[in-house]
């Protein structure tokens, strides 16, 4: 379960030495309080509410303090992927310049095809109230999705999706 300062605090399960479930629920400072969370309970990690668009949950992200768009969390994408038209918009706002481009790379897409894409440094990605600086991005084609890939996710100790609360959890 969850711990705070080496004390069971938060959601967890208690098992007997034989491996049988004794109880599950919430603890505060090693004291079991019951199956429902205490009124002041805050789940661990930094949490960001997801937005449902067309049956897909997405994360609102502010790019370079200029433009907020909804990204798909994609752990299979090595970099943050931004469609070409969005990159052009960011260039028009002056938040991406030619000096931000760092080369190109070959990427294998989900359908197995290989594409070559220019890569660049995204100065900032703000998710909720957290800002991550200097994230590697790549340009997707005009019909590509906005993907929040490993170059962003690896900046955190861990990440997960809370499907019950429809939140991205970053630690």
C-alpha positions as a printed NumPy array, in Angstrom:
array([[  0.   ,   0.   ,   0.   ],
       [  0.895,   3.655,   0.357],
       [  3.347,   4.919,   2.942],
       [  4.259,   8.319,   4.327],
       [  7.345,   8.594,   6.523],
       [  7.589,   4.772,   6.921],
       [  4.026,   4.612,   8.231],
       [  1.117,   3.005,   6.397],
       [ -0.84 ,   6.018,   5.205],
       [ -3.293,   5.871,   2.334],
       [ -4.836,   2.979,   0.456],
       [ -3.57 ,  -0.552,   1.012],
       [ -4.293,  -4.198,   1.71 ],
       [ -3.392,  -6.215,   4.793],
       [ -2.62 ,  -9.916,   4.376],
       [ -2.118, -12.748,   6.861],
       [  1.251, -14.592,   6.895],
       [ -0.491, -17.295,   4.838],
       [ -1.348, -14.738,   2.15 ],
       [ -5.06 , -14.368,   2.915],
       [ -6.601, -10.913,   2.609],
       [ -7.492,  -9.586,   6.075],
       [ -8.778,  -6.163,   5.073],
       [ -8.327,  -3.459,   2.509],
       [ -8.98 ,   0.211,   2.743],
       [ -7.331,   3.29 ,   4.152],
       [ -4.736,   3.835,   6.857],
       [ -3.531,   6.989,   8.603],
       [ -0.196,   6.743,  10.476],
       [ -0.431,   2.91 ,  10.724],
       [ -4.053,   3.017,  11.937],
       [ -6.767,   1.402,   9.798],
       [ -9.629,   3.878,   9.265],
       [-11.913,   1.79 ,   7.044],
       [-12.852,   0.968,   3.468],
       [-13.586,   4.579,   2.501],
       [-10.972,   7.338,   2.419],
       [-10.796,   9.863,   5.246],
       [-12.178,  13.297,   4.275],
       [ -8.715,  14.879,   3.871],
       [ -7.238,  11.972,   1.854],
       [ -5.218,  12.949,  -1.218],
       [ -3.962,  10.129,  -3.438],
       [ -0.168,  10.075,  -3.879],
       [  1.565,  11.665,  -6.823],
       [  0.817,  14.673,  -8.892],
       [ -2.509,  14.175, -10.66 ],
       [ -3.867,  15.717, -13.826],
       [ -7.467,  15.314, -14.956],
       [ -7.884,  13.781, -18.387],
       [-10.233,  15.11 , -21.061],
       [-12.309,  12.642, -23.093],
       [-12.278,  13.34 , -26.837],
       [-13.781,  10.876, -29.278],
       [-13.541,   7.99 , -26.823],
       [ -9.877,   8.702, -25.971],
       [ -8.652,  10.264, -22.742],
       [ -6.129,  13.039, -23.322],
       [ -3.955,  15.313, -21.203],
       [ -4.14 ,  19.114, -21.567],
       [ -0.588,  20.415, -22.123],
       [  0.618,  24.013, -22.465],
       [  3.436,  24.055, -25.025],
       [  6.128,  26.743, -24.622],
       [  3.672,  28.964, -22.715],
       [  1.926,  29.614, -26.025],
       [ -0.614,  26.96 , -26.914],
       [ -2.662,  24.432, -24.926],
       [ -3.518,  21.209, -26.737],
       [ -4.711,  17.764, -25.686],
       [ -2.113,  14.974, -25.951],
       [ -2.501,  11.197, -25.939],
       [ -0.224,   9.542, -23.363],
       [  1.8  ,   7.085, -25.449],
       [  4.498,   5.093, -23.666],
       [  5.318,   3.434, -26.99 ],
       [  6.404,   6.755, -28.508],
       [ 10.051,   7.536, -27.843],
       [  9.542,  11.309, -28.069],
       [  6.812,  13.867, -27.749],
       [  5.273,  13.952, -31.217],
       [  3.708,  17.128, -32.574],
       [  2.025,  17.404, -36.003],
       [  3.683,  19.683, -38.554],
       [  0.903,  22.29 , -38.533],
       [  1.256,  22.746, -34.771],
       [  5.038,  23.081, -35.1  ],
       [  4.48 ,  25.782, -37.758],
       [  2.081,  27.597, -35.426],
       [  4.677,  27.492, -32.637],
       [  7.271,  28.833, -35.071],
       [  4.916,  31.671, -36.045],
       [  4.519,  32.578, -32.371],
       [  8.32 ,  32.613, -32.058],
       [  8.358,  29.948, -29.346],
       [ 10.215,  27.51 , -31.603],
       [ 12.989,  28.807, -33.856],
       [ 15.323,  27.182, -36.322],
       [ 18.027,  26.997, -33.623],
       [ 15.783,  24.633, -31.588],
       [ 16.064,  21.917, -34.251],
       [ 18.687,  19.331, -33.325],
       [ 18.66 ,  16.871, -36.217],
       [ 16.49 ,  14.051, -37.454],
       [ 15.733,  10.497, -36.479],
       [ 14.071,   7.431, -37.91 ],
       [ 10.919,   6.323, -36.079],
       [  8.92 ,   3.129, -36.375],
       [  5.21 ,   3.881, -36.237],
       [  2.544,   1.67 , -34.676],
       [  1.65 ,   0.28 , -38.116],
       [  5.258,  -0.88 , -38.589],
       [  6.211,   1.753, -41.156],
       [  9.429,   3.748, -40.794],
       [  9.507,   7.544, -41.116],
       [ 12.255,  10.103, -40.877],
       [ 11.415,  13.143, -38.749],
       [ 13.12 ,  16.331, -37.693],
       [ 13.718,  16.588, -33.963],
       [ 13.73 ,  19.696, -31.828],
       [ 13.786,  20.878, -28.237],
       [ 10.477,  21.909, -26.706],
       [ 11.363,  24.604, -24.172],
       [  8.493,  23.791, -21.805],
       [  5.55 ,  21.453, -21.407],
       [  3.182,  22.425, -18.611],
       [  0.854,  19.711, -17.305],
       [ -1.388,  20.897, -14.491],
       [  0.839,  23.141, -12.391],
       [  4.09 ,  21.301, -13.275],
       [  6.424,  22.505, -15.996],
       [  9.002,  20.223, -17.593],
       [ 11.737,  21.997, -19.551],
       [ 13.867,  20.977, -22.533],
       [ 11.915,  17.995, -23.809],
       [ 12.831,  16.338, -27.088],
       [ 10.099,  16.473, -29.714],
       [  9.61 ,  15.218, -33.237],
       [  7.451,  16.395, -36.094],
       [  4.56 ,  14.149, -37.118],
       [  2.668,  14.468, -40.388],
       [ -0.317,  16.807, -40.608],
       [ -2.779,  14.051, -39.67 ],
       [ -0.645,  12.781, -36.786],
       [ -1.777,  12.779, -33.171],
       [ -0.222,  14.817, -30.398],
       [  1.663,  12.157, -28.421],
       [  3.142,  12.574, -24.955],
       [  5.95 ,  10.038, -25.285],
       [  8.947,   8.812, -23.312],
       [ 10.999,  12.014, -23.675],
       [  8.387,  13.579, -21.357],
       [  7.414,  10.534, -19.233],
       [ 11.037,   9.646, -18.376],
       [ 11.371,  12.976, -16.533],
       [  9.333,  11.41 , -13.706],
       [ 10.183,   8.617, -11.271],
       [  6.983,   6.878, -12.287],
       [  3.718,   7.503, -14.064],
       [  0.386,   5.719, -14.243],
       [ -3.208,   6.198, -15.285],
       [ -5.974,   6.168, -12.69 ],
       [ -8.861,   4.764, -14.73 ],
       [-11.413,   5.278, -11.948],
       [-10.668,   8.976, -11.541],
       [ -9.619,   9.543, -15.176],
       [ -6.314,  11.09 , -14.121],
       [ -2.667,  10.898, -15.166],
       [ -0.517,  10.285, -12.069],
       [  3.065,  11.552, -12.175],
       [  5.612,  11.038,  -9.386]])
